[in-house]
Amino acid sequence: MFFRKDITWEQRKLGDVIEKLTGGASIAPDDYVDVGYRTIPKGAVNSSGVADMSGCKNVSEIFFKKNISSKTSSGELVTSLRDLVPTAPNMGRIVRICGKTEDFLMPQGVYSIIVKEKNSEDFLIAYSNSPEYRKIIMAEKNGSTQVHIRNGEFLNIDIPLPPYEEQMKIGEYFKTLDNLITLHQREWKGKGLWIIINCLLNTIKNG
């Protein structure tokens, strides 16, 4: 098993791990076009760790360049700090944009995440699916219909961090596990991941 009791875990804030959190652009319905730069759909964020790009829309090159500060690209991490569903099942989860090299425009509510050096992206993705993290998201959310989390509240969320080498091992372990769940038992996708992460966190707390 990857967990080592001789390794010290530190309690940190997401803001200690995230180098840069960049928000999306305001996109009106008539800003969308048939062909152009794809946008990140708000439904892209889910429990799989991989962005679901099936609901992409397009904006023109002119609009994209006008809002270039809200650009993200393949390989980068994104999250959503808004949810139209009061229970906010996917708000705050972190996913990676996979696929061929491509630039995208983020809408409001979607944020790109650049992680500081010596921090594992895969570990961060896995932790964002843990029951402990989900409870924090539920406690921090604001609103009743279109719920949201403020940037500062998100960056102030506590996260337990082992040394970088252990983060890499744990992140890769959960990434492989989730891939196996997806391959063999799609209807249970993410649930096995949550259960094991929860056991890990309880082990850390209880020694």
C-alpha positions in Angstrom: 0.0 0.0 0.0 1.2 3.5 -0.8 0.5 5.0 2.7 3.5 5.3 4.9 3.1 6.2 8.6 6.6 7.6 8.8 5.6 10.4 6.4 4.4 13.7 7.9 1.3 15.2 6.3 0.9 19.0 6.6 -2.4 20.9 6.8 -2.3 23.6 4.1 -4.8 25.8 2.2 -5.6 25.4 -1.5 -4.1 28.9 -1.9 -0.8 27.4 -0.8 -1.0 24.9 -3.6 -2.5 26.9 -6.4 -0.2 29.4 -8.2 -2.9 31.0 -10.3 -6.7 30.8 -10.4 -8.1 32.4 -13.6 -11.8 33.1 -14.1 -13.9 32.9 -17.3 -15.4 35.5 -19.6 -18.9 36.8 -19.8 -20.4 35.1 -22.9 -23.9 36.2 -24.0 -26.1 33.8 -26.1 -25.5 35.8 -29.2 -21.7 35.6 -28.8 -21.8 32.0 -29.8 -21.2 31.0 -33.5 -21.2 27.9 -35.5 -17.4 27.6 -36.1 -14.6 29.0 -34.0 -12.8 28.5 -30.7 -14.5 26.0 -28.4 -15.6 27.0 -25.0 -15.4 24.9 -21.8 -18.9 23.7 -21.1 -20.1 24.2 -17.5 -20.9 20.5 -17.4 -17.2 19.7 -18.1 -16.5 19.4 -14.4 -17.3 15.9 -13.1 -16.0 13.2 -10.8 -13.9 11.4 -13.4 -10.9 13.8 -13.2 -11.2 14.3 -17.0 -13.2 17.3 -18.5 -16.3 16.3 -20.4 -16.1 18.4 -23.5 -19.3 17.0 -25.1 -21.3 20.2 -24.6 -18.8 22.6 -26.2 -20.0 25.7 -28.0 -18.0 28.1 -30.2 -17.0 31.7 -30.2 -15.4 33.7 -33.0 -11.7 34.4 -33.2 -12.3 38.1 -32.6 -14.3 37.4 -29.4 -11.7 34.8 -28.2 -8.8 37.3 -28.6 -10.8 40.1 -26.9 -11.1 37.8 -23.9 -7.7 36.1 -24.2 -7.2 36.4 -20.4 -9.9 33.8 -19.9 -8.1 31.2 -22.1 -7.2 27.7 -21.1 -5.6 24.9 -23.0 -5.3 21.2 -23.3 -3.5 19.6 -20.4 -4.5 22.3 -17.9 -6.8 21.9 -14.9 -10.2 23.5 -14.5 -12.9 23.7 -11.9 -16.3 25.2 -11.7 -17.3 27.4 -8.7 -20.9 27.7 -9.8 -23.7 25.2 -10.1 -27.3 25.5 -11.3 -28.3 22.6 -9.2 -28.8 23.5 -5.5 -27.1 20.3 -4.3 -24.0 21.4 -6.3 -22.8 17.8 -7.1 -19.8 18.8 -9.1 -18.9 22.3 -7.9 -15.3 22.5 -6.8 -14.3 19.3 -8.4 -11.1 19.5 -10.4 -10.6 18.0 -13.9 -7.9 18.0 -16.6 -8.6 18.9 -20.2 -7.4 16.0 -22.3 -7.0 15.6 -26.0 -5.0 17.2 -28.8 -3.4 20.5 -28.3 -6.1 23.2 -28.4 -7.0 26.5 -26.8 -10.4 27.1 -25.2 -12.3 30.0 -23.8 -13.8 29.6 -20.3 -17.2 31.0 -19.5 -18.0 32.7 -16.1 -18.0 30.3 -13.3 -15.2 28.1 -14.8 -11.7 28.6 -13.6 -8.3 27.4 -14.8 -5.9 26.2 -12.1 -2.1 26.4 -12.3 -0.5 24.4 -9.5 2.7 25.5 -7.8 5.9 23.5 -8.3 6.4 20.4 -6.1 2.6 19.8 -5.9 0.9 17.0 -7.8 -2.0 17.8 -10.1 -3.3 14.2 -9.9 -3.3 14.3 -6.1 -5.3 17.6 -6.2 -7.8 16.0 -8.6 -8.2 13.0 -6.4 -8.7 15.1 -3.2 -11.4 17.2 -4.9 -13.5 14.0 -5.1 -13.0 13.0 -1.5 -16.0 13.0 0.9 -14.2 15.3 3.3 -13.6 17.9 0.5 -17.2 17.5 -0.7 -18.5 18.3 2.8 -16.4 21.5 2.9 -17.8 22.5 -0.5 -21.4 22.0 0.8 -20.6 24.1 3.9 -19.0 26.9 1.9 -21.6 27.3 -0.9 -23.7 30.4 -1.2 -27.1 30.9 -2.8 -30.2 28.7 -3.0 -30.8 28.1 -6.7 -27.6 29.1 -8.6 -25.1 28.3 -5.9 -21.5 29.4 -5.9 -18.3 29.6 -3.9 -16.3 32.9 -3.8 -12.7 32.7 -5.0 -11.3 33.5 -1.6 -13.4 30.9 0.1 -12.2 28.3 -2.4 -8.5 29.2 -1.9 -9.0 29.1 1.9 -10.1 25.4 1.9 -7.9 23.1 4.0 -6.1 20.3 2.2 -3.8 17.6 3.9 -0.6 17.4 2.0 2.2 14.7 2.2 5.6 15.4 0.6 5.7 15.8 -3.1 7.0 12.2 -3.8 4.0 10.7 -1.8 1.6 13.1 -3.6 2.8 11.7 -6.9 2.4 8.1 -5.8 -1.1 8.7 -4.3 -2.3 10.7 -7.3 -1.2 8.1 -9.8 -2.8 5.3 -7.7 -6.2 7.0 -7.7 -5.9 8.0 -11.3 -5.3 4.3 -12.2 -8.0 3.2 -10.0 -10.6 5.6 -11.5 -9.5 4.5 -15.0 -10.2 0.8 -14.0 -13.6 1.8 -12.5 -14.5 3.6 -15.7 -13.4 0.6 -17.9 -15.0 -2.2 -15.9 -17.9 -0.7 -14.0 -19.1 2.6 -15.5 -22.2 2.8 -13.3 -19.9 3.0 -10.2 -17.6 5.6 -11.6 -16.0 7.7 -8.9 -17.7 5.9 -6.0 -14.8 3.5 -5.3 -12.4 6.4 -5.5 -14.4 8.3 -2.9 -14.6 5.4 -0.5 -10.8 4.7 -0.7 -9.9 8.4 -0.3 -12.2 8.6 2.7 -10.4 5.6 4.3 -7.1 7.2 3.6 -8.1 10.5 5.2 -9.5 8.6 8.3 -6.2 6.7 8.5 -4.3 10.0 8.5 -6.5 11.5 11.2 -6.6 8.4 13.4 -3.0 7.3 12.9 
